[in-house]
Amino acid sequence: QVQLVESGGGLVQPGGSLRLSCAASGRFSSVNVMGWYRQVPGKQRELVARITTDGSTNYADSVKGRFTISRDNAKNTGYLQMNNLAPEDTAVYYCNAEVASMEFRRYYYWGQGTQVTVSS
């Protein structure tokens, strides 16, 4: 009943930038906490950034100062602006969100994942 659709991934050179988007669609009362995770083969999925409804943010140490998470509540969309990208940022990036149903029951949903590759 709820989908998170990601876009914006791709191939970029070191030092370049990408902007990821995550749009929630379906029937729900609200999108609460939103976050971005990334995963590389053989490693656990790790939290990159997280943002609350009111705009409070958290970042992994590895991306502080380079990535910025934001959201547009009117559009139920979250964003991840990634600047000064490095090869170590190469991963599949997943959007995650806590969504409240029309009955205010809370569920977590994942986006489909989008590949980010940083290479010369």
C-alpha positions in Angstrom: 0.0 0.0 0.0 3.0 2.3 0.3 5.9 2.6 -2.1 9.2 4.4 -1.8 10.6 5.2 -5.2 14.2 6.2 -5.5 15.9 8.1 -8.2 19.1 10.0 -8.9 21.8 7.4 -8.7 24.5 6.9 -11.4 28.1 7.0 -12.3 30.1 10.0 -11.1 33.8 10.9 -11.0 35.6 11.5 -7.7 34.8 14.9 -6.3 31.5 15.0 -8.2 28.0 15.3 -6.8 24.7 13.4 -7.0 21.3 14.1 -5.5 19.1 11.2 -4.6 15.3 11.4 -4.2 12.9 9.2 -2.4 9.2 9.7 -3.0 6.5 8.0 -0.9 3.2 7.1 -2.5 0.1 5.3 -1.5 -2.4 5.6 1.3 -1.0 6.7 4.6 -1.5 9.3 7.3 2.1 10.6 7.5 5.7 9.8 6.7 7.7 10.0 9.9 11.5 9.4 10.2 13.3 9.1 6.8 16.7 7.8 6.3 19.3 6.7 3.7 21.3 3.5 4.0 24.0 2.0 1.8 25.3 -1.4 1.2 28.3 -3.0 -0.6 28.7 -6.7 -1.3 29.8 -8.7 1.8 29.1 -5.9 4.2 26.2 -5.0 6.4 23.8 -2.2 5.4 24.8 0.9 7.1 23.0 4.1 8.1 24.2 7.1 6.1 21.8 9.8 7.2 18.5 10.2 9.0 16.0 13.0 9.4 12.9 13.5 11.5 9.7 15.1 10.6 10.9 18.3 12.3 14.2 18.3 10.5 16.6 16.9 13.1 19.4 15.1 11.4 22.0 12.5 12.0 25.0 11.5 9.8 27.5 8.8 9.7 31.0 10.1 10.5 32.2 9.1 7.1 29.8 11.5 5.3 29.6 14.4 7.7 30.4 17.7 5.9 29.8 16.1 2.5 26.3 14.8 2.5 23.1 16.7 3.3 19.7 15.0 4.0 16.5 17.0 3.6 12.8 16.5 3.0 9.8 18.1 1.5 6.9 17.1 3.7 4.3 18.5 1.3 5.6 16.1 -1.3 6.4 13.2 1.0 9.8 13.2 -0.5 13.3 12.9 1.0 16.6 13.9 -0.6 20.2 13.1 -0.1 22.6 15.6 -1.6 26.1 14.0 -1.9 29.0 16.3 -2.6 32.8 15.6 -2.9 32.1 11.9 -3.6 34.9 9.4 -3.2 35.3 5.8 -4.4 34.5 4.6 -0.9 31.0 6.0 -1.3 30.3 3.4 -4.1 27.3 1.4 -2.9 23.7 0.7 -3.4 21.8 3.4 -1.6 18.4 2.6 0.0 15.7 4.9 1.2 13.9 3.9 4.4 11.0 5.5 6.1 8.7 5.0 9.0 5.1 5.5 7.7 2.0 5.8 9.7 -1.1 4.2 8.2 -4.5 5.8 8.2 -5.1 4.0 11.5 -1.8 5.4 12.8 -0.1 2.1 12.9 3.6 2.4 12.2 5.5 0.5 9.4 8.9 0.6 7.9 9.4 0.6 4.2 12.4 0.4 1.9 13.0 1.9 -1.5 14.2 -0.4 -4.3 17.8 0.8 -4.1 19.8 2.9 -6.5 23.4 2.3 -7.5 26.0 5.0 -6.9 29.3 4.4 -8.5 32.2 6.8 -7.9 35.1 6.1 -10.4 37.4 7.8 -12.8 
